[in-house]
């Protein structure tokens, strides 16, 4: 695994249409892999338009390797709970510690948060392993389509 510290975290301003388009392309490439794993192609990250992404109220942070947007995390906050609503790594950068670095950034950027929440397709073994390895504990599963399950995780911070 390459050292994720070679990258730089920067807030993403989705008012920048070119940057938002880069994020959407990365999201579609990454979530296509999850869709194949879980057997469901009609997931929101694959059907979302550029306009819908840009209208999001989520807080986005990008992970850049040079000028390449290699990863991103989006969060939403309600009181002392931070929801990781998207964790995206460009497939060319899988298994380099970027997902872990993005999660660590969320913790560092929210020092007064008491809990983190995240969900992923139950059959997305790499994502499940990442969250469990980062200390998230399964809270339950929900069937989102016939035979397709999402696992919900939470971590006290």
Buried (B, 14 or more C-beta within 10 A) or exposed (E): EEEBEEBEBBEBEBEEEEBBBBBBEBBBBBBBBBBEBBEBEEBEBBEBEBEEBBEBEBBBBBBBBEEBBBBBBBBBEEEEBBBBBBBBBBEEBBEBBBBBBBBBBBBEBBEEBEEBBBBBBBBBEBBBEBBBEBBBEEEEEEEBEEEBBBBBBBBEB
